[in-house]
Amino acid sequence: KKTVKRDALKSIEKKIQQIWEKDHVFEVDAPTFDEIKILDEHTLHEKYPKYMATIPYPYMNGRLHLGHFFTMTKVEFAVGYERMKGKRTL
């Protein structure tokens, strides 16, 4: 009885994750050699813009806390924003 809300959210989460997996939402491939018949590097980067972000792994000298999550969300949101702008993100 006390877990109805949690169970509903978990079922939504699973459904959305299946859609993401089916549609390959978070999978991005580099351009193929057929797509890259461009010799000029500048033109290549204009046609296939990319964005890469990294975060340091948490230093495990203590427990994980909300600050670790906050750091990860900055990168997650930045990558999502750049993906919406049409860049190939990693």
Buried (B, 14 or more C-beta within 10 A) or exposed (E): EEEEEEEEEEEEEEEEEEEEEEEEEEEEEEEEEEEEEBEEEEEBEEEBEEBEEEEEEBEEEEEEEEEBEEEEEEEEEEBEEBBEEEBBBE
